[in-house]
Amino acid sequence: QVQLVESGGGLVQAGGSLRLSCVASGRTLSRYVMGWFRQAPGKEREFVAAIRWSAGNTYYADSVKGRFTISRDNTKLTVALQMNSLNSEDTAVYYCAATLLWVATMSGQYDYWGQGTQVTVSS
């Protein structure tokens, strides 16, 4: 079992930045791949970024490449998503998730999910 709790969402102006955090707990976290997804109203949940706990490999959706950075802190068992140059299309509920698959970009490939945190970008 893996438990995930996100935080850090909020309201930001276009062009601004936000940093999301996901605190993970559970056994053998080093085996997992951690992902961030987002879901805007009326849209399907979409992949944003992923990172391997053990090696730190990262993978990004094209829509966020160069603007978002995923990282992990093995000491604090935290995965972060630094989001820069935000625009209105980034408005969504952001979810942290865990899977054993690399590189998994489909939501159905993830086994554990957090409750989500709202990010709203005003123009």
N, C-alpha and C positions, 0 to 999 in steps of 0.2 A: 504494500500500500504506500502511496505517495500523497501527501497533502500539500496543497499549494494555496498561498494567500497573496493576492496582488494588492498593490497600493501605488499612489503617486499620480493618479488621474486628476483631471481638473479642467478648468477653462483657461485657454490661452489665445492670444491674438495670432493671426496669421503671421508667419515668419518667426515666431517664437519657438521655445524649446520646452520639453517636459522630460522627466526621467521616471520611468515606471520600474517598480521593484516587485519581485516574486520571491517570497520566502518558501523554501521547500523543506519538508521533513519526511522521514521514512527510511527504510532500509536500502542499502546499496545504491544510493543516488548516483554514484560514479558510473553506473552502467547506463544511465539514462541520457537521452537527448531532450533538451528543453526547448520548447517552442513558444513563440508569441503569435497569436492570431487576433483578428479583429472582426467585428461584425457591425456594420452600419444598419440603420433602420430599413427594413424591406430588402436587405441584401443577404447573400449567403456569407457564412463565416469564411474569411480568407486568411491564408498564411502570410505572415510578416517576416519572421526570422527564426533561426534555430541555432543552437549551440550544443556541442558535446561537453558533458561535465568533465570527462577525463582529459581529452586532448585539447579542448578549446576550439575545435574547428567551428567555423560559422558559415551560414548560408542565408541569403536574403532574397526576398521577392524583388523583382525589378522595380516595382513602384516605390520602394523605400531605399534602394541601394544608393549609397553616398549620403543619405540623410539620417538614417537610423543606424545605431550600433548596439549589438547585443553583447553582453559580457557576463561572466559569472565569477563569484567569489566563493571559492571552495571552503574557506574558513567560516564564512557567515551563512553558507548554504543559500545564497541569494543569486538570482539571475536578474539582470537589469536590462532595460531597453531605453537607451538614450535617443530621444527623438528631436531632431533639429529641423529648421526650415519647414515648420508645419504649415499645412494649408487646409482648407475646408474639407478636402477629400479624405483627410486623415481622421475626421470626426467619426468615432465609433466606440463601442465597448471593446476593450482590449482584454484578452484572456491569456493566461499562462497555462502551458500544458506540458505533459511528459509522455515520452514514448521510448521504446527500446530500439527503434528503427532510425537508421541514418541513410539518406536524409529524407525525413518524412515531411511532406508538404500538404497532405490531405488531413482534414480534421478527423476523419474516421480512423486514421492510423495512430491517433493519440489515445492513451488509456486513462489519463488523469487530467483533471481540469480545475482551475481556480474559479472563483465566483465572478470575476471580471471587474474592471474598473473603467469608468467613463472618461473619455477624452473628447473635449469639445473645442474646436478651433473656430474662432470668430473672425469674420473677414472685415 
